[in-house]
């Protein structure tokens, strides 16, 4: 037992709380729901931001796309590679083939081998143990059905029927939920690209700080107009998108903070109405320190389990491996939402700060009337009540 916990006062605090079981239950429900509601919104924002940052950390330093008539078009692989590799600081340039096609009534992102790992690594990975052969495809988990289709037909520039070589692991859902990975030859046929054409060019530079510096020279090296984006720009776009979704936090926080204010007011009124209890304790020889200490313990006995339960509920709703509901309700997937395996880093700090934010007004509401009563004359407290 911790030395600062005095068992007799702790037992008295529990007994005092049990004298008003309805108040205990209602206060616990209020605190727990507040922490769970705010924690769910805050954890979702934090976890999605961290996860997206980790994903983008593996993205190429620069992405080059050819522009014509204010739209993106395919680029010549041979010319693009010659132009990119002529720039000092460019370590690797990888043409990528990808685009959007139809699978029934839903859009599907088609990726070729060259798009895996941002063009940095063309070797199989644990999440993608083998690349599909010609005539085959690997489907993202959002495209799988209970029957497990043996073949699918994708509609792009042509209709292409492919054998399903496998379904990607659910852990890839946050990236590849609605994706189909094809052999480059099949991907080009489906997207209407020639043998020497690619969607874009992924470029890796020697040092990330050089990416912005070489942009003007890199743009002039290509024989046609291009649009070049950096990894930092992509991260900024995602940050802005999640900032807009952060309005959910505000929408959840406004009624929650109102509830916290009402709960605090109700607690102050309840504690003020029990001044006679404090008067009796003082008449029996309790010191002001004893009364305040007992009130602190009573508030913690009620508040801490409730706040901890709410924090655990919020953590489970957002960060439990494989949750699906945030993708449907918060992240915009209308059907077949991905199973999310979000980065839990920073969750502890968010929850500790949130618990402190909720418990601080509650503790203040408990202690302020108790402090005023503990300093008063016991006869006045008893007669007043």
N, C-alpha and C positions, 0 to 999 in steps of 0.2 A: 504493500500500500504506500502511496506517495506520502511524504511526511507532512505536506501542507493540507491533506485531507483529514479532518477530524471526524472520526466515525460517528460519535454521538450526534453531531450536528448534521452529518449526512443522513443518518437514519431519521432525524427529525424533519429534515427537508423532504425526504420521500414521503413520510407520514403526512406532512402538511399538504403536499401535492395530492395525495390520495384522498384527502378530505373533500376535495372538489374534483371528482373524476371527470365530470362533463367538461369543466374548464380545461383540464389536462388534455383530454382527447381533442377538443376543438382547437386549442392552441397548437398541439402537435400536428394536427392535420393542416392548419394554416401555414405553419413554418415549413413543414415538409413539402407542401404543394408549391409554395413560393420558390424554394430552392430548386425543386424539380423543374418547374416551368422556366425560370431564368437560366438554370444550368443547362437545360436541353438546348436552348437557343444559343447561349454563349459557347458551349462545347462544339456545337455543329459548326459555327463560324470558325472557331480556332482549329478544329480538326481538318476541315476541308481546306483551309488556307495552308496548313502545314503539309497536307498530303499533296496538294497541287504544286507547292514549292519543291517537294521532293521529286515529283514526276518531271517537272520542268528542268530540274538540275541535270537530268540525263538528256535533255533536248539539244539539238545542234546549236552552235554559237550563232550562226547566221542561216537564214533561209532565203533563197533567191527565187523569185517567180517572174516569168515574162508577162508583160502587160501590153495589151493592144485594145484600143477603143474602150478604155476604162474598165477592162475586164481581164482576168487572168487567162492565159492560154498556155498550151504546152510549149516546152522549150527543146531545142536540139541538144542532145546529150553531148555530142562531140564538140560543138562550138562552146557550150557552157563550161565543160571541163577545161578546155584550152584557156578560156578567159579567166576562170577562177584560179587555176594553178599558176597563172602568170603573175599573180599578186604575191609579193613577199609577205610571209606571216600565215598564209593558208597552208595548213597541215594536210587536210584531206577534204575532198569534195565528192559527195555521193549523190547521184541522181536518184530521185524517189518517184515511185508510181503509186498514186492513190487518188481516190475520188469517191463520189456518192452515186449509188445505183439503187434500183428498187428491188425489194424482195417481198412479193405480194403487195400489201398496202403500206409497207413501212420502208423508210429509207435505210440503207446500209452503207457503211463506210468500207470501201474495198482497199486493202493494203497489199502491196507486194512485199517480198522478202526484204527489199532494200529500205523499207520504212521501219523495220524493227530496230529498236534501240536508237532511234533518231539517225540511222545511217552510220553509226559509229562501229557497230559490231554485227557482222553478218553470220555469226555463228549461232547455233541453237542456244536457248536459255532454259533454265528450269521451268519457267512458265510456258515456254514454247519448245518442247523437247525435240521436235522435228519439223522441218518445213514441208508444206504440201508439194506433191509432184504435179506435173501438168495434168489437168482434168480433175484435180482435187481441191478441196478448200478446208480450212479450219475455221469453225464458227465461234463467235463470241458467245458467252453464256446467255446473253439476252436473246439470242436467235435460236436457242435450243428449245425443243418441245419435249413433252413427256414421252412421246414415242421414239424420240431420237432419230430424225430423218436420215436416210441413207444417201439421199441426193437432194440438192436444192437447185432451183432455177433463178438466176439473177438477171435482171433486165437493165441493160445499159445501152451502149451503141448497138449491141447485139444481145440476143437472149442466149445465155450460156448455162447449160446444165452441168453441175459439178458433183462429183462424189464427195460425201462428207468424210474426211479423213479423221476427224476428231472434234471434240468440243473443248474450248479453252477452259482452264481452271477458273472457278468463280472468283478467285482472288484477283484476276485480271479485269474484273468487271468494271472497275472505276475508270479504266482506260479503254478497254476493248469490248465493252458490253454489246454494242451493236455493230461489230466489225466482222469482216470476212477476210481472212488472209489467203492469198492466192499465189500461185507461181507467177513471176513477172510476165511471162508470155500471155497467160490467161488474163491477167490484170490489164495489160495493154489492149487486148482484144475487146474486153468488156468496156473499157473507157474510151475506145476509139483512137488509141495512140499508135503511132508507127514504131517500128523496131528501134529507131534512133531518137525516140521522143520520151520525155519524162514530165511529170507534173511540176516538180520543183527540184532545186539543188540544195542539199544540206551541206553546210560548210563548217569545218572545225578549224579554229585558229590556234596558234601556239599558246597564246594567253588570252583569257577572256577580256582583259582590258584593251586588247588590240582591236576587238570587234568593231567598236564604234569608230575608231581612228581610220580604219581602212575602208569604210563605207563609200566615200566619194570615189576613191580610186577603183574600188571593185565595181561600182556602178558604171564607170566609164569604160571598163574593160569589155563589157558585153556588147555585141553588135546590134542589139535591139533594146528597147526600154525595159527596165526591170524594176520590181519593187523588192526591197530588201528589208527584212525584219530581223531584229536581234532577240536573243533569249530574254534580255531584260525587258524589251517591249512586250513580249508574250507574257512575262510574269506580271507586268503592269496591267495588261488587259485583264488577266484573271483576277488580279487584286481588285480592280475596279468593279468587275462583275460580282465578286463576293461582297464588296462593299455595298452594292445595291441590294443584294440579298440580306445584308446586315440590317435592313429596315425591319426584317422579321424580328430581330432582337429588340428593336425599339417597340414594335407592336406588342410583343410579349411582355416587355418590361413595364409599359405604362400601366396596364391593369394590375400587374404584379406589385409595382411600387405603391399603387393606390391601396391594394390589399394589405401591404406591409404597414402603411400609415393607419389604416383602420384597426389592424391588429394591435399596433402600438397604443392607439388611443383606448381600445377596449382593455388592454392590460393595465394602463395607468388608472382607469376608472375602477377596475376590479381590485387592484392593490390599494387604492385610496379607501375603498369601502371596507377594508379589513384592518383599519387602524386599531380596533379594539383588541385584535389578536396580539398586535405589537405591544399595546398597553398592558395586557395580562402578562406577557413574557417579561416586560421590564419590572412589573410588580413582583414577579417571582425571582428576580435577581439577575436576569440576563443583562449583559452589558450591551452598549451600542455596537461594539465590535462583533459580539456574538450574533446579534440580530442581523446586521448587514451580511455577515459571513453565511448565515443560514439562508438568507434571501438569495445570495449569489448561487449557493449550492442548489436551491430549489429551482432557480431559473435554468441552471445548467442541466439538472435532471430532466426537465421538460424539453429544453431547447436543443441540446446536443444530439440526443437520439433522433429527434425529428429532422434536424438539419442533415445529419449523417445519412438517414434513410433517403431523404430527397436527393442528396448528392449521388448516392449509389444508384438511385433510379435514373437520374439524368445520365450518368456514365453508361449504364447498361443500354439505355435507349439509343445512344449515339455511337458508342465505341465498342459495344459488344461485337465480336467478329461476325460478319455476315448479315448485318441488319439491312433491311430493304426499304422500310417505310420512309426514311429521310429522302431517298432518291425520288420517290413518288410525290411526296407532299412538299418538299422544299427545293429540290434540285432540278425539277422540270421534266423528268421521265414520265411520259403518259402511260406507257405500257412496258412490261418486262423491266422494271427498274433493276439496276445492278445491286448485287450484294456488296456492301461497302466494308472495306477493311481499312479504316482511317487511322492516321497517325495519332497515337494517344499522348505524344509528347506535349507537355504544357498543361495537360488536363488537371493535374494535381494543383498547380498554382491557381488555375481558374476557379476550381471548386473551393479551395481554401479561402480565396479572396471573396467569393460569393457567400460562403457560410458566414464569414466575418461581417460582410455587409448586411446580411439579414439578422444575425444575432445581436449586433451592436445596438440597433434601435430597441430591440426587444429587451435586452439587458438593462438599457437605460430606463425603459418604461417600468421595469420591475424595481430598480434600485432607487430611483428618484423619490417616489412616495415613501419607500422604506427608510431612506435616509432622513427625510423630513420627520417621519413618525418616531424614529429611534432617538431623535434629539429632543422630542417633546416630553412633557410631564405625563407619566402613565395615567394619573387620575383624569387629566383632561381628555386623553384618548378614549378611556373607558366611558366617561360620561357623555362625550360627544357622540359615540356610536351606540 
